[in-house]
Every structure is written in C-alpha cells, then in structure tokens.
Amino acid sequence: MVHPVNSSTESMIRLDKVTFTHSQNKKPIFEDFNWEIKRSERWVVLGPSGCGKTTLLYMLAGILFPQNGLILFDGTQISRPRPESGLILQDYGLLPWATVRENCALGLKIRKLYGADGVHAPRGDYKSGKEGIWLKRLGLVEFEDKYPHQLSGGQRQRTAIARTLVLRPDLLLMDEPFSSLDVQSRESLQDLTLSLLAEFGMTLILVTHSIEEAATMGEKILILKEPPNMEAFIVDNPITCKDNYRNSISFKDTCNNLRLMLGISNL
Amino acid sequence: MNKRQLTYTVVILILAWQICSTILQKPILPSPIIVILNLFVELFHGKLGTHFLVSLYRVLAGMGLAVLTATPAGLLLGQSKKLNQIFIPLIYILYPIPKVVFVPIIMLLFGIGDVAKIIIIFIILFFQILVLVRDQAVNIRPELLNSVRSLGAGRKALFRFVYFPATLSAILTSLRQSVGTAIAVLYIAELFATQSGLGYYIYFQGSTLFNYPAMYAGVVAMSLLGLGMYFGIDQMEKRMCKWLFVA
C-alpha cells in the first residue's frame, strides 16, 4: 500500500540520540534518546517526578540544551525559544503586575519591540491576532482589568492560554498545566484545550504525572521512567476526544494499561 | 496612613508639646503656637523658605542620582550570577558601614558646596536601593522568566517587561525606608562649612542666636520635608504599582 506524502505525516520534531545531564548530577536524564513528533499530533509525556519530563519539555522549548545529540524542528536544530511554539506552565507564568488584558497582549508587545526578525518573532508578513478576540473566546472579558492574584487558578490558566494563542502558535508545550486546579476547572480546561487544538490544527506536547490526564489528552503517550531514559516507550490512544470519553471502558483500559507500563499495581 | 489619621496624630502631638512646654516653663521649649507663628514669619519674612528649598534640592538630587545608578546596577547583579559573585562580597562589606563617617572625607574631596552634600545622600541611598533591587531581581521566579522567554523575549524585552516592573516597588520601598536616614545625614552634612540648608539654619538659630522659636520652626520645616517626601513616594507607588493595592 502506498501512503500519500502530505504535511501531516512529515515529522515536525525529531530527537536524534539526545543525551542530557543536569550539571550537578553525574547520571544522565536522557541517553541516546530518540523520539519523533508529527504535525498536529497530540502527545502526552507521562512519568513520575524526577523522570525528566520537564527537562524534555524545556529542551523542546529551547530553554535547556542537550550535551549530545540533535533536537530538530523541521530539520533545523533549535538554539533558542522558537517563536511559533507556545509554552504554558503550571503557575507563575503571568506577570503579577499586569492585568489580564496586559498579560494577554504581552507577546504582541514583545513582537512589536523586535519586529519580524525571524529570531524573536516569525519572519515575514506574520499576522498575529488581537488580544481582545482571545479574551472573549476564553471567557475572560469580565476579568480583563483584574490582576493575576485576584483570579482563580482556572482563570489564570485561561489567561495563560489566551496569551499564547494570541501569537497563533503551531505547537503548544504544556507543563502540568491543570495539576493545581479543582476537578471541574481541570476537565473544562482539558476539553477547551482539545477543541482549540482541533480547530487550529496545533501540535500538543503536554507533560503530566496524572494517568487520567494522559488518557484524556494524549492520542500518543510517551512514558518516561527512572533516568537514564534510553528508549521512548509509546502507548497509542487513538480514541480520545469522543463525547463522555472519561466514562468509557476504553478510557479505563488505557488507564490500566498505563499503570502497568509505569509499574504501578492495579489493585 | 490617611489624612484623618494624620490630622489626629498632629493634633495629639501639638497638645503633648503644649503640655510639656507649660510644665517646663523654659525658653528652650517654647509653646507650639509661638513656634508655628515663627514658622510663618520666618518662611515669608525670613530666609527659612530658601533654606528649605536648598535642602529639598540636595535630598532630591541625591535620591535621583541614587535611583538612576543603583537601579541598573542592581538589575545587572540580579540577573548575572558572575557579576553577583564578584561584587556581592564588596557590597556586603561596605553596606553596614554607617555612611556618616564619610562626611569629612567627602567634604575634603568635593568641597563645601552642594556637590558634597548630594554625594553623601547618594552614597547612603545607593546601597539601600542596590541591595533591594538585586534581591528582587534574583527572586523573580524562573517560571515567569521562561514563560516570557517563550513569548519571544530576549534580554532587552526581559529587562523592559519583567526585571524593571518587578523591581519598581523595591525601588520605591527602599526610597521610603531611606527618607529618614537621608534627612538625618543631610542635617549633619549641613552643619559643616555651609551657610544654607535647614541643618545650618537650625544649628545657627539654636546655638548661635539662641532664638529657640526659630530653631523649632526649622525643625518643623525639616519634618515637613520628610513628610512631604513620604507622601510623594506613596503617591508614586499607588500610581505605578497599582497591582499591590487591589485586594
């Protein structure tokens, strides 16, 4: 059978024999680690604390760099944060002295400061959105003059998502984005993120320690274990995103499967 | 502190002063009424107004110079581990020395004019602002820096959108904390070899002319100078750091 070659089957990100060691440790977190991400895929990186999942995300974000090996975005090695990637962290990512609206407009202001230089902002005639549209889209209009400490955790994460989406990224990198939220906010933000990903065809790489979150968000799940990670253990989870998925049998199967892979007892 | 609290405090202070002076019955503690009358007379017919303006100029110039130099220096130390390691021992050695001890040396080096007085105030404020701004810059959460970096910020944008606003409240706090010290040192600096400023005026009226009501008028003027500066800094903070004042 011949597969037609189109943009969705090309690899977007490729990790080639990546070795990373934190300066204070001798033992590497990753050793000759290979991994490949295709455009518009939804990936979740799952593992216990200390497994290196945040390190991996920071390498993809262009904040940390491997000692050996290559991290290639469309064939080009990453050497600084890529303007088309959006990074959303668990907390503390918003400017405490700026209102919701000012926070949302921050990326636009930064792009204005540098211009379309291809380093800090994408080169060429790049059209980024306006913060107002995203405030409306994420239900933040009534909070636009509030400061982050006046908001709930869910509202803060909505602001962080709006701020990232204003810049129209093609890749979302999320580090435990919903871990500190209550169940309702978490599930509604998970659903919102999934619908935004589908609408804009963005690629997702989300890091979490929660098995349920991995089964909800990831169509592909990368499992990391005790370092050094030398091999990518991948679980396919193609049936997410259906209505009432969290109550389905396949959701529970995936969770059990992930527990087994992580070596957690099922009982 | 609001205006009503301030009014009550002033009334109570004046009452206590009046009681003390009534009990003491000595020229060295005149009644506040006489002092306030003297204050107006000295302000509009004497030279107190000029002395006040000279002192105000010296404090403001010293403060301005300190903010303009200590802020960038503190920001640099705060975001460069290397510079921090080199300079911090030096700063920690110099910081606790009471800067008043340098008054004679600075007078010797910079003469008896305004420059010497401004430099003395500058030196005191410089260290206070430097240390607070550096601490604030060091304590910026790495999550915040990484998030803003991921929005495309390089060093320039990080300074403009993160480091500077993050340290603004520290600058104002350090200024407020040092108003008292600055004015105390100004007084000492104005005792030596000068014929202008509130320090000179107070000393001259009290120790040479034994004109105690005028001397106290000078003290009140100095207190008003400090109070005005406190209020000015508070107002700046309310305007520039709105986020600190919302519940």
Interface residues (C-beta under 8 A of the other chain):
Chain A: Y58 A61 G62 I63 P81 P83 S85 G86 L87 I88 L89 Q90 D91 Y92 G93 L94 L95 P96 W97 A98 L106 G107 K109 I110 R111 L113 Y114 V119 H120 A121 K146 Y147 H149 Q150 A160 R163 T164 L167 L173
Chain B: R141 E143 L144 N146 S147 V148 R149 S150 L151 G152 A153 G154 K156 A157 R160 F161 V162 P165 A166 L168 C241 K242 W243 V246 A247
